[in-house]
């Protein structure tokens, strides 16, 4: 038994395996295909080997459009779409994103090229025409652990077609991708690609990733029996004979043979068959099935019969009442359509009294309110029902709450209203959070929480978001444009040990570190270690921690392995208090006083010319964000704004005053003053320099000290970045007070603004943060890594 196209091939002899009389002698039709010999009138390629079909004859499946050489028919293991739902292991709904253009991709149902905007599952590599969605099966990769997984057996999860152009077969090492047809298969869990599933798959090793988080069930086929065709969509009383759709409905029967599947793993059979008569109830079927499944020693009251309706977009589970007449229920399903029969199965499962429970994260609220004030505010905005809605968690400083809703319809109503609502001029963010059962995590588990900024790195951020959702549990990968880091940190707040991967620029890393600092007292993991996948322009912190100058398209799997092998290091964090209340003492007039604010710093803080260049770049990007999609273009803009400021003179040393450890420090003639915490500035330049100096200690990012450096202008900055000069060493300390006599550009970790006259106080931010530095040696193979997945069960109603 092995998987193919996300389904299990568990067939030996099947009523679905049939072929037309025109089939080549001695060939065997694949599961469910209906092949017939056709005359080719245009260039055609085989969907199995992807080679050109020479001659005028080929073999075409009448149902799914699978085209094959005569010689390839006996090798076909890809099931036809007509029987695919009956071969699904565990039904998992797909997570489709918005429609988009997908070049050189093919529909998994009709096998035709996607020319118009189509749908793409964000978890697995499934591409579909919008019209083909109703005919796809719910065979998405299972993303959660159900507590009964056989950890010794990891099956491949195969998906057909749409391979990269350079993909090579794991068996023959030849190219197996095709831009002409839907050909080749890939494992959704591992980086394995083959031309087709071999008849004897023993030489393909079991999936080398950590536990595949998939269950192992099969699904019944079953004959539809006699059927009656009715028209859907005809207007009442009209004589028109053109319906919108045709639905095939099965005629009722006096009795049925029903396949019942166990709701647990590690059983010797995939299902058992029972005969259902008008007297059969859900309870009587459970009593008959339990001995056949080896559970006769347990009380039948601990089990229930569950009906599962498998749809492409959603999988619905309904627990049947004990006295529910089963034959009547089957006839109701047959009255819907024959396809509904093929997409419905029954499980005997352990009884669970699951009360409705939805966690709804709401961000963008006014900060600084009490729980009662937040409840009142939401009640005024969306008329929450106090009987089923309560505020379970409050993040006052971030202006966010988590609602506990005990009614599914109310949760849906609130989500629809809140996700597009503005309160007090602020647009709200609404996210449905899954339940992470941290108590079932293995004691040595250390799952990875991934944050991705899709706006960083051009289009690479969005691609990484999809890639990590394929490789990991999708619920542990968060889009920072939807609520920031807080939803992910809240979800992992009870996980005793976890790590964090931040995909973005230095500003994104500082954002996540700031959120970690604010929520530290709520986390069960005292010190989560943070790794970086640099997507920004400068990426100075990524350079220092050996993650590189920027992401250049490495395999996301190798990135995860590098995170798993990374070394933990400490780094100082600094607090900057900005107080503009002393503006009355400023020269050349006064400015409107601003309320004091606090910002956190990890890399460096610049005052003057370097902050002015960052501000000009930031404003240019805000005006035309579509042009800033490459690192090279961004650096070109920096050069351009620098050249415009090459003759600019601000005489910064006359506009600011500096105290170090409460001692006044005389400043030389400079245009920029920079406080550095790491040995990298301005895309990798060593601003402090490597020369020894008896006046100062050797800088380290965990020594509790900041280095203060001055630059004389744009030319000096260019010489530093070219390695020709160093900055002007001014001071080293742990407490600084800067007095701004005029409004001056300031930037912290690449985020610039104009600061009004007043004071800036820089001091240590308390505990050091734990970072992950990439190991120098090559990472171990996938089979030897620790589990980076969140091995926790997601709820059955997968909240994707």
N, C-alpha and C positions, 0 to 999 in steps of 0.2 A: 504494500500500500504506500503510495507516495502522492504528493500534491502536484497539481498542474493548473495553471491559470487561477490560482487561489482556491482550487477545489481538490478533493481527494478522488483519485482514480481507484475505485474499489470494485472494479467490474471483472467478472470472469465470463459469464454468459449473461446477456441482458436482452430483454425484449426490445431495447432501443437499438441494438447493433444489427442493422439491416442495410442492405444496399440494393441498388437497382440491378436489373438483369443485364444492363449494359456495363456493369463493373468488370474490370479485367479479371480473367481467370486466375485463381490462386491468391488474389489479394484479399485483405481483411479490412472492412470499414472501421474507422475509428469510432469511439463511443458516441452513439446517437446520430452520426452523420448519415445522410442519404445521398450518396454519390451517384452521379450518372455521367456518362461519357458525352462530351460536348465538342463541337467544332469551333476552333479558335479563329476569330476574324481580326484580331489585333495582337500586338506583342503582349505576352502574358508571362507572369513569373509564378513559380511554385511557392505556396505559403508554408511549406515545410522546410525545404532546403534553400529557398530564396533564389534558386537558379532559373535561368530562362527556360521556358518550355518550347523545345524545338518541335517542329511539325505542326499539324493541324488539329491534334486531339489532346484534350485534357480532361480531368475528372473534377466535377464541380458539385459541391453539396447544395442541394436545393434550398436548404433552410438558412445556413449561415454564410454562404458564398465562399467556403473554403475551396481553394483550387489546388490541385496536386498533379504531379507526374504519376503515371501508372506505377512506376517503380517505387514511388514513395508512399503509396496507399497503405502498405503493410506496416509502415513505421509511424502512422498517425496516432498520436496519443492525446492530442488536443480534443477535448469534448466539444460537441456541437452545442450551440446556445439553447437548443431545444431541451437538452437534458442537464445543462449546467446547474440549475437550481437543485436538482436531485443529488448532486455530488458535493455540495458544500459541506465542509467540516462543521464549523460553528458559524452561524449566520451573523455577520457584522456589517452594519450599514456603511455606505461610503460617505465621505465628507467632501462634497463638491464646493469648490470656490466659485467666484463669478465667472461668467462666460468670457473666453478669451481666444485669441488666435494662436494656434499651435501648428507651427510649420513642420511639414514632413512627419506628421503623426497620423495614426489610423484609428478608426473606431473599433472597439473591442467586440461590438455586437454584429454590425453589418460588414466589418472589415474594409470599409471604403475610406479614402483619404478625407481628412478633416479640412475642408476648404473654408467654411463659414465659422464664425465664433462657436466654440464647442466647450464642453465641460471637462474638468480634470479633477480627479480625486486628490486631495492634498496629503493623503496618507499613503496611498498606493499608486502605482503607475497605471491608472485606468483612465483612458480617454474615451469619450462618448459624444456622438451627436445628441443634441437635446431631444430629438424625436426617438432616439434609441434607448433613452434612460429607462422607460417602463419595462424594457425587455432584458435589462441587465440584472444579474443576481447579486445578492448581498454577500460578496466574497472578499470584502476588504480585510486587510491584515488585522488580526486580533491584537489589541494594544494593551491588554491588561492580564494580570495573573488571577486565576480563579481559585487558587488554593489546592487544586488537585492535579496540577501540571506534573507530568512525568519528566523530571529534570534530567534523566539519563538519555532521553530520546528527543532530538530536536529535528523536526521535519522541515524540509524546504517549503517555501511558499512561492510557487512559481506564478509569474505573470507573463502573458504572451505578448511579444512584439514591442515596437517603439524603442528599440535599443539604440544606444549611441552609435554613430557611424563607425567608430573605430573599435567596437566591441569584438572580443575574440572568444571563441568557444573554449570552454574549460576542458573539453575532451580532445578535440583535434587541433586546437590553437589557431584555427582559421577564422576569418572574419564571419561573424554570424548576424550582424546587424544588416538592415536593408532599408533603403529609402524608397523602395518600389512597392513593397507589400508588407502586411502585418506578419512578420516571421521572426523566429528565434524566441527564446524564453529566458527570463531572468528570475533569480531568487530575490524576493522583496526583503529578506532578512540579511543575506550575505551578498558579497560582490561576485556572485557566480552567474555566468551566462553560457548557454549552450544552444546548439541548433534546435534540438528537440529532446524530449525526455526519452532516454534509451529504454529498450525493453527490459534490460537488466540494469537498474540504477545503482547496483552495489558499489561500483567503482567511484560514484560520486559520494563523497563523504557527507555525513550528516551536517546540518547547518552549523558553521563554526562560530557563529555569534553566541553571546550569552543566551539563556533560555528564550525560545522564540515566542513565548507568551501566546501560544495558540493552543486551543483545545483540540481534541481528536474525535470528532463524531462523523458519521456519514448521514446521508439524507435519503429518504425513500423516493422511488420513482412512482410506480403504480400506474395502472391503465386508467384512462379516462372513461372507458365504457361507451355506451351509446350517448349521443349528444344531439342537442337541438340547437339550431342557429337562430338567434334573434337579432333584430336591428336596434342599435342605440343611436339616439340623436334625431330621430324622425319627429317632426312636429305633429302633435295630436291632430287627427282629422285630415292631415295633408295626404295627398296622393303621391308625393314625391318618393321615388325609390332609391335616392342617393343618401345613404346614411353617413354619419361622421365616423363611425367605427363599427366593426362587426365583433360580437362577443360570442364565443362558443361556450354553451352551458351544457353540463352533463345531466342526463336524466337520473332521477332518484332510483335507489336500489333497495331491495328488501334487507340486505345485509352487506357488510363490507369486511375486507381484510385490511387491517390497519397496522402499520409499523410504529412501534413505540420505542423511543430512544432514551437511554439513561442520561440523566442530568448530571452525571459525575464521570470522571475518567477512570482509566485503569480497569476496564471490564473486558471480558474475553470476547464479547460480541458487540457489533455496532448497533444492533437493534433486535427486537423480537417482534414477531407477527402474532396478532390476536384477531379473532373473529368478533365483529361488532354486530349485534342484533338490536331490534327495537327495545329489548329489555336491558341492554348494556348502559351502564352509567359510568361516570368518571371514577367513582369509588370502586366499582366492580372490576374495571380494567386495571386499576392500580393493584388490587388484590391478586389478580391473575398474573400480572407482569412481575411482581417482586420475586417470587420463587425462581422465575426464569432468569433473573438477573443476579441471583445469589444473595438477595437481601431479605430472605424469608424470616430470618431470625429477628428482624427489627419490626417494631409495631407499624402497621399500615397507617396509623393516624399521623405518623411523622412524614408522610409523603403526600404529594398532590400531583394532579395531571395538569400540565401547562401547554397551552396552545401557542405556537410561535408563527407569526405571519412575517415572511421574509420579503421585504421590499428593498429596492436598490438604495433609496434614500433613508429608510428607517426600518428597524426591526422591532415589532411589537410582540410583547409576551403577555398572555392573559391566563391567570390561574382559574381553572374551571371549578365550579361548585361540585361538591361530592355527588349530588343527585342530578347533575346535568345529563340528560339523555344524549349519548354520544352520537348515535345515528342521526338524530335530528340536527345536531351541530354540523355533521359532515354534509348533510343535504343542504343546509344553509350556505355552506362554503361552495358547494357545487353550483348552486343557483347564481352565485356571483360570476364565475367563469371557470373554465377548465384550467386556465393559467393560475388562478387563485388556488386551485387544488394542488398544483405542483409546487406552489410557494408556501404551503402550510404544512407544518409537521407538529408532532406531539411528543412531549418529554414527560417522563416521570421523574420528579425532582423532590428533594427534601423540602418540607414545608417551611416557609419563612414568613413571619408576620412583618412585612416591610411597610412601615408607615410612610406616607408621602413626605418627602423632604428635599428641598431645593435650596442651595446656597447661592445667593445672588449678590455679586459685588457691584457696588455703585460708587463711582469715583467722579471727581469734578465738583463736589459739593463745597460750600464755603468752609474754610478751615476754622478750627478753634471753637466748635460748638460742642455741647454736651449730648449724650445719647437721647435725652428727652427732646432737645431742640432738633436733632436730626430726624427723629420720629415725627415730630410735628411738621417739619418742613416737607418731608416726603408725603405725609398725609394731605397736606394742602396741595401738593403738586399732582399726585396721582390717586388720591383717595384710597390709601392702603387700608386693608381690613385688619383691625387690631386682633381679631380672633385667630387669624392664620398667618400673620406677618409680624415678626419681631426683629429688633436690631440685636444681632448676636455679637458683633465685633465693631469697634469704633476706632478709626485711625484719624484722630482729630487734627493733628498737625498736617496731614496730607489731604484732608477733606474727603475722606472715604469711609464707607460703612459696608458691612456684610449683613444682608438680610437673610433671616431663616424663614422660609415659606413652607407651610405644611399643606399646600393645595396646589396641584399642578396647573390648573387653569388660572389661578391667581398669579402664579409665578410667570406663566406665559404672558399674561396681560401686563404685568409690571415690566417685564423685559422689553416688550414691544413699545411701551410708552416711554420708558426711561432712556433707551439707547439713542433716541433722536430728540431728547428734550433739553432745554436750557433752563437753569435755575439761577436767578439773580445775575443774568448775563453770562453764565458759564455753561458750556456744553457738557452734558453728563456722559459718563461711560458706564455701560452695563455689560457684565459678563456673568454667564452661568458657570459656576465652579464645580468640578467633579468632587466626589468623596474619595479621599486617599486613605486607605485603611493601613495606617502606619504600624498598627500593632501586629500585622501579619508580615512585616518586612523581616528578612533573615537578620540575625544579630550582627553579622559582619557586613551588611549591605550599606553602600554609600552611593545612593542615586545621584544623578546629575540634573541640576535645574538649569535650563538653557534660556537665555534672553537674547533676542535678535532684534536689532534695529534695521528694518527693511529699507530705511531711507539712506543708510550708510553704504558706501562701496558701490554706488550706482545700482545696478540690478542684482548684484551678488547677494545682498542682504535678503532679498525676497527668495532667491534660489536656495540659499542656505536654510531659510525657514522651512521650506518644503522638504529639503533633504534630511534635516534633523528630525522632522516629524515622521519621516519614513523609517529612519534608523532607530528611533527611540519611541517611547510612549508619547503620542501627540500631546497628551495633557501635561507633559513636563517641558514643553517647548512653548515659550510665550513671545508674542509680538509686542514690542515695547510701545508701539503706537496705539495700542488698545489698553489703556489703563496704566501703563508704565510697569515698573518692577513689582509693585505692591501685590497684585493678584497672585503672582507666582510665589512670593515670599509668604503670603498668607496660606496658600495651599500646602506649602512645605513646613509650616510653622511647628508642626508636631512630629516631624521626621527627626529622629535623634542624631543622625549624621548624614550630611549631604554636601555636595560641592556645587559650584556655580560656574557656568561658562557664559561670558558676555561677548556677543558678536557685535562690534561697533567700533567707533572711534574713541579717543581719550575722553571726550565729553560724555559719551554713553557709559563708559566704565565708571567715571565719577558719579554719574546719576545713580547707577546701581549700588555703588559703594555707599553713597549717601542714604539710600533707602535701607540698606543693610544696617547702617549705623542707627537709624531711627527706629527700626523694628527689632534691634538686637535683644532687648529684654523680653520679647514675645516668642523668641525662637527656642525650640528644644535643643537645637544644635548650637552650641555656644559660639563657635568660630568657623563658619563656612569658609572654605578656601575658594578663591576666585581665579579662574583662568580667563585668558583673553584670546579672541580671534580678531585681529585688528582689521577693521574695515574703513578707517578714517583716512585722513590725508597725512598727518604727522606720525601718529601711532608711536609716540615716544615711550609710553609705558610698555607697549607690546615689544618694542625693541629691547628694552632693558631686561624683560623677562624671557627673552629668546623666542618669542612667538613670531618675530619677523617684522619687516617694514610694512607689510600689508598682505592681505589674503590675495593669492594669485591663482585660485582655482584648484587647490589641493583637494584630494578625495575627502569628503566629510568623515568617512569612516576612519581614515588615518588621523584626522584631527581628534576624534574621540579617543583613539588609542593613545595619542600623545598626551591628552588630558589625564588619562588613566595612569600614565607613567610619570607625570610631572612631579617636581619636588616642591614642597611647601616652604615658603620664605615669608618673612615679616616685612611690613612697610609702614612707615609713619603716615598718619593723616593729620591734617592741619585745619584749624578753624580760623576763619577770617571774619571779624566783626567790623561791619561798615556802619559808621555813625556820622551822619552829616549834620548833626545839630549844632556844631560849632562853626557854622558857615559865617556867622557874624564877624569872625576874625579874619575871614578871607580877604584877600586883596582884590582891587578892581571890581568892587560891587559885591552884591550878595546873591545867593541862589535860594530857591525854595527849599526848605528843609525837608529831608526824606526820613521816614521812620527807620530806625536801625534794623539791619538784617544780617543774617549769618550765612556764609557759604563755606563749603568744605573744599579742601584742596588736596590733591594727591601728587601732582607732577610739579607744577610751577605756577607762580603768580607774576604777571608782568604789568608794569606801570610805565606809560609813555609810548615810545615809538613802536615797540613790538605789539602792544595792545592796539595801537592805532591801525596798524596793518591788518591785524586780525579783525578789527571792526569793519574796515573797508571791504575785506573779503566776505565777511558775514552779510553785510548789506547787499553786496553784489549777488550773493547766492539767494538771498530772500527775494530779490527782484526777478531773477530768472533761474529758478531751481532746476528746470529741465536741462540746462547746459552743464550742470555740475554733477556729471555722472561718471567721471573718471579721475583717478588720482593724478594723472599727468596734467589734465586740464586744470585741476585745482591748483597745482603748484605753479602752472603758468600764470594764473590769475594773481597769485601771491607775488610773483616776479614783477608783473605789470604794476600792481599797486605800490610795490617797493620802489620801482623806478620813478613813479610819480612823486614819491616823498624823499627822493635822494638829496635834494637841496633844502629840505624842510628843517627848521631849527626851532625847538621849543624851549631850550635852556631849562630842562627839567630840574636840574639841581637847584635852580632858584625858585621853583614852584612847590617843592616838597621838602619836608624835614624828616629825618630818620633817627629813631632811637632803637638801640640794640641792648637788650638786658637792662633797660631803663637808663642807658648811657647815650648821650647825644653823639652821633657820628657825622663827621664832616664829609660831604659828598664831593667827588671830583666833577669836572665838567662832563656831563653825560646827557643823553637824550632818552635813555631807557633804564629802568631799574627792575631787576628780575630776581625773584626768590625761587630757588630751585631745590627740589627734594630728591630728584633722580638724576643720574648722570646722562641725560639725553634731553635735548631741547631743539626745537625748530627742525623736526624730521631727522633726528639722530646726531646733531652737533653736540660736542662736548664743550659747553660754555665755561665751565670752571677750569678745565685744562688738566693735564696730567702732571705738570711740574710740581715738585714738592715745595712746601712753604712752611717754615717753622712757626709761623703765626697761627696756622689753622690745622685742624685735624683732617685726616683723609676722609673725604665725604663717603657716606653710606646712606642708603635709603631707610635704614632702621636704626640710626644713631641718635634720633631725637633732636637733630640739628638741621637747620636750613642754611644754605649758602646764599649770600647776597652778591650779585654781580651787576656791573654796569656796562652799557654799550653806548658808544658815542654817536651812532647814527646808522642809516641803512647800509652804508658801505662797510662799517665794522661788522654788522650782522652778517653780511654776505661773506666776509672774510672768515668769520667764525664757522659758518656752515660749510665753507670750502676747506676747512682744516688749516688755514693759514695763520690764524690768530686765536687767542682765547679772550674771554671777557675780562673786565677790570674787577679783580677781587676786592670786595669792600668789607665784608663782615661775615661772621658765622655765629649762630646763636639759636635759642629756642623761644625767645619772646621778642616781638618787634612792634613798634608803634610808628606809623607813618602818618604825617599830617599833610593833607592836600590843601594848598592855598588857592587853587583854581580847579574848576571842573577838568578832569583828566581821564583819558581812556585807561581802562583797567581790563585785564583778561585773567581768568583763572581756568587752567586746563583747557585753553582754547575757546572758552566762552567769553566774549568781550561785551563791554558796555561802557558808558561814560559815567564816571562817579563824580557826584557833586562834592564841593569842598567839605572837608571834615577830617575824621580820623579813620584809619584802618589799623586794627590790632590783630596780629597774627600770632597764634599760640598753638601748642599741641592739642590734638582733638581727643585725647584719652587713649583707650586701648589701640594697639597697633592692629592693622588688618592683615589677614593671612592671604597671601597670594600664591599662585601656582606658577613656578618657573619651568619652562620646557626642559626636559632632560637632554643632555648632549647626545647620549647614545640613541640608536634607533629604537622605536617602540617595539614591544613584543608582538607576536602574532595574535590575531583575534581570539583564538581558542584559549589563550593563556591569560587574558585580561580579567580584571574584576568586573563585576556586572555594573555597567553604567546606567542600567535601566532603573526606572522606578517600579520595582517588582510588586506593586500594590494593585489590588483589584480596582478597576474603575466600576462605577455602578452599571447595572444591567442596561439601564436606559442611557447608553454611552453619551455623555454630555459634550458632544463635539460641536 
